[in-house]
Amino acid sequence: MNEGRPGFHTKVEVRWSDMDAFQHINHARMVTLLEEARIPWLFRDGLPTTALRDGCVLADLHVRYRGQLRHEDSPLDIVLWVEQLRAVDFTVGYEVRGAGGSPEIPAAVEATTQLAAFDISTQRLRRLSPEERGYLAQWQRSGSAKRSRG
């Protein structure tokens, strides 16, 4: 958590293979780095069920590049939080800064992913359980909660 703004903070190492010919993190690799930040959040202690871990699909993705990130900016400091919480899905917000980047400066990358709860055995979307909604709700930032719908 950071100065009253809930969020899961994690560090993600940049690999040499994440770089493009101009020595910036490749745009497609940034999506992989966001996933690498999201995995420890969904697998952390406190998640009441393994359902989200085992049955969650990506439904939408938006990435906005506001600054350059290079290999020497590793490890990236990535914070994520729940922007919107609905009956079967939730939207995760991300801010990505280089190592040692102050939270007061704009993030180099801002992104959102919409994730939907999914039942692997039936291959259908399912409703989030009350326990899952409770876990996700604790990661909402003020201003985001009012957009939640059940």
OpenMM code with the backbone's topology and positions (N, CA, C; nanometers):
from openmm import Vec3, app, unit

residues = "MET ASN GLU GLY ARG PRO GLY PHE HIS THR LYS VAL GLU VAL ARG TRP SER ASP MET ASP ALA PHE GLN HIS ILE ASN HIS ALA ARG MET VAL THR LEU LEU GLU GLU ALA ARG ILE PRO TRP LEU PHE ARG ASP GLY LEU PRO THR THR ALA LEU ARG ASP GLY CYS VAL LEU ALA ASP LEU HIS VAL ARG TYR ARG GLY GLN LEU ARG HIS GLU ASP SER PRO LEU ASP ILE VAL LEU TRP VAL GLU GLN LEU ARG ALA VAL ASP PHE THR VAL GLY TYR GLU VAL ARG GLY ALA GLY GLY SER PRO GLU ILE PRO ALA ALA VAL GLU ALA THR THR GLN LEU ALA ALA PHE ASP ILE SER THR GLN ARG LEU ARG ARG LEU SER PRO GLU GLU ARG GLY TYR LEU ALA GLN TRP GLN ARG SER GLY SER ALA LYS ARG SER ARG GLY".split()
positions = [
    Vec3(0.0842, -0.1166, 0.0000),
    Vec3(0.0000, 0.0000, 0.0000),
    Vec3(0.0893, 0.1236, 0.0000),
    Vec3(0.0389, 0.2286, -0.0619),
    Vec3(0.1228, 0.3460, -0.0774),
    Vec3(0.0447, 0.4730, -0.0485),
    Vec3(0.0775, 0.5378, 0.0606),
    Vec3(0.0218, 0.6675, 0.0966),
    Vec3(-0.1301, 0.6750, 0.0790),
    Vec3(-0.2007, 0.5816, 0.1368),
    Vec3(-0.3455, 0.5853, 0.1325),
    Vec3(-0.4057, 0.5380, 0.0012),
    Vec3(-0.3234, 0.4964, -0.0929),
    Vec3(-0.3731, 0.4473, -0.2210),
    Vec3(-0.3477, 0.2976, -0.2281),
    Vec3(-0.4518, 0.2170, -0.2037),
    Vec3(-0.4318, 0.0725, -0.2040),
    Vec3(-0.3734, 0.0244, -0.3363),
    Vec3(-0.2912, -0.0731, -0.3244),
    Vec3(-0.2344, -0.1345, -0.4430),
    Vec3(-0.1361, -0.2423, -0.4038),
    Vec3(-0.1236, -0.3402, -0.4880),
    Vec3(-0.0264, -0.4467, -0.4690),
    Vec3(0.1000, -0.4054, -0.5419),
    Vec3(0.2086, -0.3901, -0.4683),
    Vec3(0.3373, -0.3515, -0.5268),
    Vec3(0.4226, -0.4753, -0.5465),
    Vec3(0.4845, -0.4832, -0.6631),
    Vec3(0.5766, -0.5930, -0.6897),
    Vec3(0.6881, -0.5443, -0.7800),
    Vec3(0.7972, -0.6127, -0.7753),
    Vec3(0.9127, -0.5841, -0.8613),
    Vec3(0.9194, -0.6929, -0.9683),
    Vec3(0.9435, -0.6507, -1.0913),
    Vec3(0.9550, -0.7453, -1.2020),
    Vec3(1.0849, -0.7157, -1.2761),
    Vec3(1.1689, -0.8174, -1.2863),
    Vec3(1.2968, -0.8041, -1.3554),
    Vec3(1.2757, -0.7966, -1.5065),
    Vec3(1.3512, -0.7099, -1.5712),
    Vec3(1.3502, -0.6992, -1.7166),
    Vec3(1.4613, -0.7893, -1.7708),
    Vec3(1.4244, -0.8746, -1.8647),
    Vec3(1.5225, -0.9626, -1.9285),
    Vec3(1.5766, -0.8944, -2.0550),
    Vec3(1.6944, -0.9343, -2.0955),
    Vec3(1.7512, -0.8785, -2.2178),
    Vec3(1.6579, -0.9038, -2.3359),
    Vec3(1.5914, -1.0173, -2.3377),
    Vec3(1.4989, -1.0522, -2.4460),
    Vec3(1.3729, -0.9653, -2.4467),
    Vec3(1.3490, -0.8866, -2.3419),
    Vec3(1.2336, -0.7957, -2.3378),
    Vec3(1.2591, -0.6676, -2.4172),
    Vec3(1.3840, -0.6464, -2.4614),
    Vec3(1.4217, -0.5228, -2.5270),
    Vec3(1.3975, -0.5300, -2.6777),
    Vec3(1.3713, -0.4117, -2.7385),
    Vec3(1.3589, -0.4052, -2.8836),
    Vec3(1.4891, -0.3522, -2.9433),
    Vec3(1.4908, -0.3315, -3.0737),
    Vec3(1.6127, -0.2865, -3.1421),
    Vec3(1.6577, -0.1477, -3.0973),
    Vec3(1.5664, -0.0693, -3.0379),
    Vec3(1.5989, 0.0657, -2.9925),
    Vec3(1.6332, 0.0700, -2.8436),
    Vec3(1.6507, -0.0472, -2.7838),
    Vec3(1.6890, -0.0646, -2.6441),
    Vec3(1.5813, -0.0194, -2.5457),
    Vec3(1.4564, -0.0232, -2.5894),
    Vec3(1.3417, 0.0006, -2.5014),
    Vec3(1.2733, -0.1323, -2.4767),
    Vec3(1.1939, -0.1394, -2.3716),
    Vec3(1.1138, -0.2603, -2.3507),
    Vec3(1.0119, -0.2680, -2.4643),
    Vec3(1.0103, -0.3799, -2.5329),
    Vec3(0.9191, -0.4023, -2.6435),
    Vec3(0.7748, -0.3971, -2.5954),
    Vec3(0.6879, -0.3357, -2.6759),
    Vec3(0.5482, -0.3178, -2.6353),
    Vec3(0.4782, -0.4505, -2.6058),
    Vec3(0.5028, -0.5508, -2.6871),
    Vec3(0.4381, -0.6803, -2.6629),
    Vec3(0.4928, -0.7467, -2.5369),
    Vec3(0.6198, -0.7265, -2.5084),
    Vec3(0.6789, -0.7845, -2.3870),
    Vec3(0.6263, -0.7160, -2.2620),
    Vec3(0.5847, -0.5892, -2.2743),
    Vec3(0.5274, -0.5207, -2.1589),
    Vec3(0.4027, -0.5939, -2.1105),
    Vec3(0.3248, -0.6482, -2.2023),
    Vec3(0.2049, -0.7237, -2.1642),
    Vec3(0.2448, -0.8455, -2.0803),
    Vec3(0.3537, -0.9111, -2.1179),
    Vec3(0.4036, -1.0250, -2.0404),
    Vec3(0.4506, -0.9797, -1.9026),
    Vec3(0.5172, -0.8655, -1.8949),
    Vec3(0.5638, -0.8140, -1.7656),
    Vec3(0.4452, -0.7794, -1.6751),
    Vec3(0.3375, -0.7267, -1.7332),
    Vec3(0.2164, -0.7004, -1.6540),
    Vec3(0.1593, -0.8312, -1.5987),
    Vec3(0.1595, -0.9345, -1.6808),
    Vec3(0.1123, -1.0655, -1.6356),
    Vec3(0.1995, -1.1172, -1.5214),
    Vec3(0.3303, -1.0976, -1.5335),
    Vec3(0.4214, -1.1428, -1.4287),
    Vec3(0.3980, -1.0672, -1.2982),
    Vec3(0.3487, -0.9455, -1.3061),
    Vec3(0.3132, -0.8708, -1.1852),
    Vec3(0.1813, -0.9215, -1.1269),
    Vec3(0.0889, -0.9588, -1.2139),
    Vec3(-0.0455, -1.0008, -1.1704),
    Vec3(-0.0438, -1.1383, -1.1032),
    Vec3(0.0414, -1.2279, -1.1472),
    Vec3(0.0424, -1.3655, -1.0951),
    Vec3(0.0669, -1.3701, -0.9440),
    Vec3(0.1694, -1.3026, -0.8900),
    Vec3(0.1878, -1.3111, -0.7435),
    Vec3(0.0725, -1.2489, -0.6653),
    Vec3(0.0021, -1.1534, -0.7244),
    Vec3(-0.1136, -1.0922, -0.6593),
    Vec3(-0.2282, -1.1934, -0.6504),
    Vec3(-0.2542, -1.2652, -0.7584),
    Vec3(-0.3626, -1.3639, -0.7559),
    Vec3(-0.3259, -1.4884, -0.6768),
    Vec3(-0.1978, -1.5119, -0.6550),
    Vec3(-0.1537, -1.6304, -0.5813),
    Vec3(-0.1100, -1.5987, -0.4391),
    Vec3(-0.1310, -1.4762, -0.3958),
    Vec3(-0.0832, -1.4386, -0.2622),
    Vec3(-0.1727, -1.4967, -0.1538),
    Vec3(-0.1180, -1.5071, -0.0355),
    Vec3(-0.1966, -1.5519, 0.0793),
    Vec3(-0.3100, -1.4530, 0.1006),
    Vec3(-0.4242, -1.5037, 0.1374),
    Vec3(-0.5391, -1.4182, 0.1614),
    Vec3(-0.6466, -1.4365, 0.0565),
    Vec3(-0.6098, -1.4906, -0.0594),
    Vec3(-0.7123, -1.5197, -0.1589),
    Vec3(-0.7890, -1.6411, -0.1090),
    Vec3(-0.9201, -1.6270, -0.0864),
    Vec3(-0.9957, -1.7306, -0.0167),
    Vec3(-1.0177, -1.8592, -0.0948),
    Vec3(-0.9919, -1.8597, -0.2207),
    Vec3(-1.0171, -1.9799, -0.2991),
    Vec3(-0.9154, -1.9889, -0.4117),
    Vec3(-0.8981, -2.1052, -0.4645),
    Vec3(-0.8085, -2.1197, -0.5785),
    Vec3(-0.8822, -2.0956, -0.7096),
    Vec3(-1.0111, -2.0680, -0.7053),
    Vec3(-1.0892, -2.0547, -0.8281),
    Vec3(-1.0334, -1.9459, -0.9205),
    Vec3(-1.0007, -1.8297, -0.8678),
    Vec3(-0.9447, -1.7246, -0.9526),
    Vec3(-0.8083, -1.7651, -1.0065),
    Vec3(-0.7351, -1.8399, -0.9281),
    Vec3(-0.6033, -1.8853, -0.9718),
    Vec3(-0.6162, -1.9832, -1.0881),
    Vec3(-0.7175, -2.0685, -1.0821),
    Vec3(-0.7332, -2.1752, -1.1802),
    Vec3(-0.8311, -2.1426, -1.2913),
    Vec3(-0.9152, -2.0430, -1.2714),
    Vec3(-1.0184, -2.0157, -1.3694),
    Vec3(-1.0456, -1.8680, -1.3864),
    Vec3(-0.9560, -1.8034, -1.4588),
    Vec3(-0.9683, -1.6607, -1.4819),
    Vec3(-0.9172, -1.6351, -1.6235),
    Vec3(-0.9938, -1.5654, -1.7053),
    Vec3(-0.9510, -1.5388, -1.8423),
    Vec3(-0.9417, -1.3892, -1.8668),
    Vec3(-0.8488, -1.3516, -1.9516),
    Vec3(-0.8313, -1.2125, -1.9900),
    Vec3(-0.9349, -1.1783, -2.0957),
    Vec3(-1.0154, -1.0751, -2.0701),
    Vec3(-1.1210, -1.0359, -2.1629),
    Vec3(-1.0874, -0.9081, -2.2390),
    Vec3(-1.0040, -0.8211, -2.1805),
    Vec3(-0.9732, -0.6934, -2.2453),
    Vec3(-0.8409, -0.6413, -2.1905),
    Vec3(-0.7700, -0.5651, -2.2717),
    Vec3(-0.6393, -0.5136, -2.2344),
    Vec3(-0.6175, -0.3776, -2.2992),
    Vec3(-0.5720, -0.2811, -2.2203),
    Vec3(-0.5350, -0.1482, -2.2709),
    Vec3(-0.4024, -0.1095, -2.2081),
    Vec3(-0.3090, -0.0631, -2.2924),
    Vec3(-0.1784, -0.0204, -2.2440),
    Vec3(-0.1490, 0.1172, -2.3022),
    Vec3(-0.1119, 0.2102, -2.2152),
    Vec3(-0.0733, 0.3445, -2.2583),
    Vec3(0.0721, 0.3665, -2.2183),
    Vec3(0.1533, 0.3958, -2.3184),
    Vec3(0.2962, 0.4200, -2.2965),
    Vec3(0.3172, 0.5707, -2.2842),
    Vec3(0.3644, 0.6142, -2.1681),
    Vec3(0.3841, 0.7569, -2.1416),
    Vec3(0.5315, 0.7948, -2.1310),
    Vec3(0.6166, 0.6963, -2.1230),
    Vec3(0.7598, 0.7211, -2.1108),
    Vec3(0.8371, 0.5974, -2.1494),
    Vec3(0.9668, 0.6125, -2.1619),
    Vec3(1.0524, 0.5015, -2.2008),
    Vec3(1.0967, 0.4217, -2.0788),
    Vec3(1.1065, 0.2931, -2.0981),
    Vec3(1.1663, 0.2046, -1.9985),
    Vec3(1.2717, 0.1221, -2.0693),
    Vec3(1.3857, 0.1096, -2.0045),
    Vec3(1.4992, 0.0375, -2.0624),
    Vec3(1.5440, -0.0730, -1.9667),
    Vec3(1.6370, -0.1526, -2.0136),
    Vec3(1.6878, -0.2624, -1.9320),
    Vec3(1.7436, -0.2114, -1.7998),
    Vec3(1.8121, -0.0971, -1.8011),
    Vec3(1.8721, -0.0439, -1.6780),
    Vec3(1.7678, 0.0061, -1.5774),
    Vec3(1.6400, 0.0131, -1.6170),
    Vec3(1.5322, 0.0518, -1.5245),
    Vec3(1.4829, -0.0665, -1.4416),
    Vec3(1.5452, -0.1806, -1.4584),
    Vec3(1.5068, -0.3022, -1.3871),
    Vec3(1.5597, -0.2992, -1.2430),
    Vec3(1.4835, -0.3577, -1.1501),
    Vec3(1.3516, -0.4184, -1.1682),
    Vec3(1.2433, -0.3104, -1.1755),
    Vec3(1.1443, -0.3366, -1.2587),
    Vec3(1.0322, -0.2445, -1.2695),
    Vec3(0.9517, -0.2479, -1.1407),
    Vec3(0.9020, -0.1320, -1.1017),
    Vec3(0.8122, -0.1224, -0.9863),
    Vec3(0.6714, -0.1147, -1.0424),
    Vec3(0.5929, -0.2175, -1.0191),
    Vec3(0.4570, -0.2243, -1.0737),
    Vec3(0.3589, -0.2288, -0.9577),
    Vec3(0.2623, -0.1388, -0.9629),
    Vec3(0.1544, -0.1391, -0.8644),
    Vec3(0.0259, -0.1705, -0.9402),
    Vec3(-0.0572, -0.2546, -0.8807),
    Vec3(-0.1863, -0.2858, -0.9415),
    Vec3(-0.2953, -0.2830, -0.8369),
    Vec3(-0.4170, -0.2564, -0.8823),
    Vec3(-0.5328, -0.2419, -0.7954),
    Vec3(-0.6581, -0.2751, -0.8757),
    Vec3(-0.7697, -0.2901, -0.8074),
    Vec3(-0.8966, -0.3168, -0.8745),
    Vec3(-0.9643, -0.1828, -0.9038),
    Vec3(-0.9921, -0.1597, -1.0313),
    Vec3(-1.0617, -0.0381, -1.0732),
    Vec3(-1.2125, -0.0589, -1.0742),
    Vec3(-1.2549, -0.1757, -1.1183),
    Vec3(-1.3980, -0.2034, -1.1287),
    Vec3(-1.4221, -0.3483, -1.0906),
    Vec3(-1.5292, -0.3706, -1.0155),
    Vec3(-1.5647, -0.5041, -0.9688),
    Vec3(-1.7106, -0.5281, -1.0033),
    Vec3(-1.7355, -0.6312, -1.0845),
    Vec3(-1.8719, -0.6610, -1.1277),
    Vec3(-1.9046, -0.8068, -1.0952),
    Vec3(-2.0169, -0.8543, -1.1416),
    Vec3(-2.0646, -0.9883, -1.1057),
    Vec3(-1.9730, -1.1012, -1.1527),
    Vec3(-1.9231, -1.0919, -1.2758),
    Vec3(-1.8405, -1.2003, -1.3293),
    Vec3(-1.6992, -1.1557, -1.3653),
    Vec3(-1.6721, -1.0265, -1.3555),
    Vec3(-1.5402, -0.9802, -1.3967),
    Vec3(-1.4920, -0.8642, -1.3111),
    Vec3(-1.3653, -0.8317, -1.3292),
    Vec3(-1.3061, -0.7182, -1.2589),
    Vec3(-1.1972, -0.6595, -1.3471),
    Vec3(-1.1759, -0.5297, -1.3317),
    Vec3(-1.0751, -0.4593, -1.4096),
    Vec3(-0.9606, -0.4213, -1.3174),
    Vec3(-0.8403, -0.4561, -1.3600),
    Vec3(-0.7197, -0.4284, -1.2835),
    Vec3(-0.6479, -0.3100, -1.3472),
    Vec3(-0.6105, -0.2107, -1.2646),
    Vec3(-0.5298, -0.0984, -1.3107),
    Vec3(-0.3840, -0.1220, -1.2758),
    Vec3(-0.2942, -0.0697, -1.3576),
    Vec3(-0.1503, -0.0869, -1.3381),
    Vec3(-0.0794, 0.0469, -1.3573),
    Vec3(0.0245, 0.0685, -1.2814),
    Vec3(0.1203, 0.1755, -1.3044),
    Vec3(0.2587, 0.1115, -1.3019),
    Vec3(0.3401, 0.1437, -1.4026),
    Vec3(0.4734, 0.0845, -1.4141),
    Vec3(0.5765, 0.1970, -1.4134),
    Vec3(0.6714, 0.1856, -1.3220),
    Vec3(0.7824, 0.2807, -1.3126),
    Vec3(0.9127, 0.2030, -1.3096),
    Vec3(1.0191, 0.2711, -1.3492),
    Vec3(1.1504, 0.2112, -1.3396),
    Vec3(1.1922, 0.1979, -1.1947),
    Vec3(1.2964, 0.1201, -1.1710),
    Vec3(1.3480, 0.0988, -1.0353),
    Vec3(1.3738, 0.2326, -0.9682),
    Vec3(1.3234, 0.2468, -0.8474),
    Vec3(1.3447, 0.3688, -0.7704),
    Vec3(1.2581, 0.4857, -0.8124),
    Vec3(1.1654, 0.4629, -0.9058),
    Vec3(1.0774, 0.5710, -0.9507),
    Vec3(0.9810, 0.6130, -0.8409),
    Vec3(0.9740, 0.7402, -0.8157),
    Vec3(0.8866, 0.7925, -0.7118),
    Vec3(0.7400, 0.7827, -0.7539),
    Vec3(0.6511, 0.7466, -0.6609),
    Vec3(0.5084, 0.7415, -0.6950),
    Vec3(0.4501, 0.8793, -0.7275),
    Vec3(0.5247, 0.9849, -0.6953),
    Vec3(0.4762, 1.1201, -0.7255),
    Vec3(0.4973, 1.1575, -0.8716),
    Vec3(0.5885, 1.0877, -0.9414),
    Vec3(0.6091, 1.1177, -1.0831),
    Vec3(0.5164, 1.0301, -1.1665),
    Vec3(0.4790, 1.0769, -1.2842),
    Vec3(0.3889, 0.9957, -1.3678),
    Vec3(0.4508, 0.8609, -1.4020),
    Vec3(0.3655, 0.7608, -1.4112),
    Vec3(0.4103, 0.6268, -1.4488),
    Vec3(0.4522, 0.6267, -1.5952),
    Vec3(0.5523, 0.5462, -1.6285),
    Vec3(0.5957, 0.5326, -1.7676),
    Vec3(0.4926, 0.4540, -1.8490),
    Vec3(0.4239, 0.3617, -1.7813),
    Vec3(0.3205, 0.2812, -1.8468),
    Vec3(0.1994, 0.2757, -1.7543),
    Vec3(0.0825, 0.2973, -1.8128),
    Vec3(-0.0451, 0.2781, -1.7427),
    Vec3(-0.1232, 0.1758, -1.8223),
    Vec3(-0.1887, 0.0845, -1.7535),
    Vec3(-0.2596, -0.0217, -1.8238),
    Vec3(-0.3821, -0.0661, -1.7447),
    Vec3(-0.4714, -0.1345, -1.8130),
    Vec3(-0.5841, -0.2027, -1.7482),
    Vec3(-0.6021, -0.3384, -1.8161),
    Vec3(-0.6431, -0.4345, -1.7363),
    Vec3(-0.6855, -0.5635, -1.7901),
    Vec3(-0.8190, -0.5986, -1.7261),
    Vec3(-0.9094, -0.6473, -1.8061),
    Vec3(-1.0373, -0.6971, -1.7562),
    Vec3(-1.0253, -0.8485, -1.7496),
    Vec3(-1.0470, -0.9028, -1.6310),
    Vec3(-1.0383, -1.0466, -1.6093),
    Vec3(-1.1764, -1.0988, -1.5723),
    Vec3(-1.2130, -1.2124, -1.6285),
    Vec3(-1.3431, -1.2724, -1.6013),
    Vec3(-1.3240, -1.4064, -1.5312),
    Vec3(-1.4091, -1.4309, -1.4315),
    Vec3(-1.4085, -1.5599, -1.3623),
    Vec3(-1.4594, -1.6655, -1.4607),
    Vec3(-1.3918, -1.7789, -1.4618),
    Vec3(-1.4187, -1.8801, -1.5639),
    Vec3(-1.4195, -2.0187, -1.5004),
    Vec3(-1.5183, -2.0970, -1.5354),
    Vec3(-1.5276, -2.2361, -1.4889),
    Vec3(-1.4660, -2.3243, -1.5955),
    Vec3(-1.3502, -2.3785, -1.5660),
    Vec3(-1.2774, -2.4580, -1.6650),
    Vec3(-1.3536, -2.5843, -1.7034),
    Vec3(-1.4208, -2.6474, -1.6071),
    Vec3(-1.4895, -2.7741, -1.6367),
    Vec3(-1.6073, -2.7550, -1.7324),
    Vec3(-1.6778, -2.6424, -1.7226),
    Vec3(-1.7918, -2.6185, -1.8122),
    Vec3(-1.7565, -2.5271, -1.9282),
    Vec3(-1.6373, -2.4663, -1.9223),
    Vec3(-1.5923, -2.3727, -2.0257),
    Vec3(-1.6885, -2.2544, -2.0408),
    Vec3(-1.7333, -2.2031, -1.9241),
    Vec3(-1.8266, -2.0904, -1.9236),
    Vec3(-1.7846, -1.9897, -1.8167),
    Vec3(-1.8267, -1.8661, -1.8380),
    Vec3(-1.8072, -1.7655, -1.7345),
    Vec3(-1.8900, -1.8044, -1.6131),
    Vec3(-1.8454, -1.7591, -1.4974),
    Vec3(-1.9201, -1.7849, -1.3745),
    Vec3(-1.9191, -1.6578, -1.2913),
    Vec3(-2.0081, -1.6515, -1.1939),
    Vec3(-2.0135, -1.5367, -1.1028),
    Vec3(-1.8992, -1.5468, -1.0014),
    Vec3(-1.8469, -1.4326, -0.9652),
    Vec3(-1.7487, -1.4291, -0.8568),
    Vec3(-1.8178, -1.4663, -0.7271),
    Vec3(-1.7519, -1.5447, -0.6462),
    Vec3(-1.8086, -1.5823, -0.5163),
    Vec3(-1.8009, -1.4625, -0.4215),
    Vec3(-1.8804, -1.4627, -0.3151),
    Vec3(-1.8701, -1.3543, -0.2171),
    Vec3(-1.7293, -1.3415, -0.1577),
    Vec3(-1.6606, -1.4555, -0.1388),
    Vec3(-1.5242, -1.4514, -0.0851),
    Vec3(-1.4277, -1.3863, -0.1843),
    Vec3(-1.4432, -1.4200, -0.3114),
    Vec3(-1.3580, -1.3601, -0.4138),
    Vec3(-1.3839, -1.2100, -0.4238),
    Vec3(-1.5105, -1.1720, -0.4209),
    Vec3(-1.5452, -1.0295, -0.4273),
    Vec3(-1.4869, -0.9547, -0.3074),
    Vec3(-1.4900, -1.0186, -0.1891),
    Vec3(-1.4331, -0.9568, -0.0697),
    Vec3(-1.2832, -0.9367, -0.0834),
    Vec3(-1.2140, -1.0371, -0.1358),
    Vec3(-1.0690, -1.0253, -0.1571),
    Vec3(-1.0389, -0.9125, -0.2552),
    Vec3(-1.1102, -0.9110, -0.3671),
    Vec3(-1.0850, -0.8092, -0.4695),
    Vec3(-1.1228, -0.6694, -0.4207),
    Vec3(-1.2295, -0.6594, -0.3433),
    Vec3(-1.2753, -0.5281, -0.2946),
    Vec3(-1.1708, -0.4600, -0.2076),
    Vec3(-1.0903, -0.5363, -0.1359),
    Vec3(-0.9888, -0.4748, -0.0502),
    Vec3(-0.8795, -0.4058, -0.1311),
    Vec3(-0.8711, -0.4343, -0.2612),
    Vec3(-0.7697, -0.3728, -0.3473),
    Vec3(-0.8244, -0.2569, -0.4285),
    Vec3(-0.9498, -0.2184, -0.4029),
    Vec3(-1.0065, -0.1056, -0.4760),
    Vec3(-0.9559, 0.0261, -0.4192),
    Vec3(-0.9320, 0.1202, -0.5079),
    Vec3(-0.8959, 0.2553, -0.4655),
    Vec3(-1.0240, 0.3354, -0.4487),
    Vec3(-1.0213, 0.4310, -0.3573),
    Vec3(-1.1398, 0.5149, -0.3401),
    Vec3(-1.1682, 0.5831, -0.4730),
    Vec3(-1.2959, 0.5935, -0.5047),
    Vec3(-1.3353, 0.6445, -0.6346),
    Vec3(-1.3641, 0.5310, -0.7308),
    Vec3(-1.2988, 0.4163, -0.7109),
    Vec3(-1.3248, 0.2992, -0.7947),
    Vec3(-1.4427, 0.2205, -0.7412),
    Vec3(-1.4586, 0.2196, -0.6087),
    Vec3(-1.5619, 0.1368, -0.5456),
    Vec3(-1.7008, 0.1739, -0.5936),
    Vec3(-1.7249, 0.3019, -0.6194),
    Vec3(-1.8602, 0.3416, -0.6596),
    Vec3(-1.8996, 0.2845, -0.7948),
    Vec3(-1.8014, 0.2379, -0.8732),
    Vec3(-1.8315, 0.1794, -1.0027),
    Vec3(-1.8578, 0.0300, -0.9933),
    Vec3(-1.8412, -0.0286, -0.8767),
    Vec3(-1.8628, -0.1722, -0.8614),
    Vec3(-2.0096, -0.2056, -0.8700),
    Vec3(-2.0363, -0.3148, -0.9368),
    Vec3(-2.1735, -0.3632, -0.9484),
    Vec3(-2.1748, -0.5120, -0.9224),
    Vec3(-2.2792, -0.5579, -0.8588),
    Vec3(-2.2918, -0.7011, -0.8297),
    Vec3(-2.3886, -0.7592, -0.9169),
] * unit.nanometer
topology = app.Topology()
chain = topology.addChain("A")
for resn in residues:
    res = topology.addResidue(resn, chain)
    for name in ("N", "CA", "C"):
        topology.addAtom(name, app.Element.getBySymbol(name[0]), res)
